Amino acid sequence: MVRNRPPTPAPFTLTFDGRTITALPGQSVAAALWNAGVLAWRTTRHGGAPRGAFCGIGTCYDCLATVNGRPNQRACLLPARPGDTVTTQRGTGHDR
């Protein structure tokens, strides 16, 4: 018996600090970055230590990123979308 399977959604791309990243439908921004080998996308306010996802459920706020020009987006909760522009967030995201 052959079952009809729904078509597999096509991968898409987003950028991280100017680098093209491939993402899959349903992935969070954090998952897409992890899959591309990116482990840190934020620096701390004091000392500039690198941070990425820690809890993975939106509780700790270590995964904050600037997405499409909007700082302080929780990358572990935010669905990745085709054409998203993700940049490393420095400090509060409002630092210049």
C-alpha positions, 0 to 999 in steps of 0.5 A, spaced: 500 500 500 502 506 497 501 512 502 500 519 499 505 523 503 505 531 504 510 534 500 516 536 504 517 543 505 523 546 502 528 549 506 529 557 505 535 562 507 536 567 512 542 571 514 546 572 520 551 577 520 551 577 513 552 570 512 547 566 509 544 560 513 539 555 511 533 554 515 527 549 515 520 550 516 518 550 523 525 551 526 526 557 531 531 562 529 536 559 535 535 552 531 537 555 525 543 558 528 545 552 531 544 547 525 549 552 522 554 551 527 553 558 530 553 558 538 553 565 540 549 571 537 549 576 543 554 579 548 553 581 555 552 588 557 558 588 562 564 584 559 562 582 552 561 575 554 558 571 548 551 568 549 547 563 545 541 559 547 541 556 554 534 554 557 531 553 550 524 555 552 524 562 553 525 563 560 533 565 561 533 571 555 540 568 554 538 567 546 536 575 545 538 577 538 537 582 533 532 580 528 530 584 522 533 590 526 529 589 532 533 588 538 531 583 544 528 578 540 528 571 544 531 567 538 529 560 541 522 562 541 522 566 534 520 562 528 525 563 523 522 566 516 525 566 509 529 572 508 530 574 516 536 578 517 539 576 524 545 580 527 549 579 533 546 583 539 551 587 543 549 589 550 542 591 551 541 591 543 540 599 544 548 600 545 552 604 539 
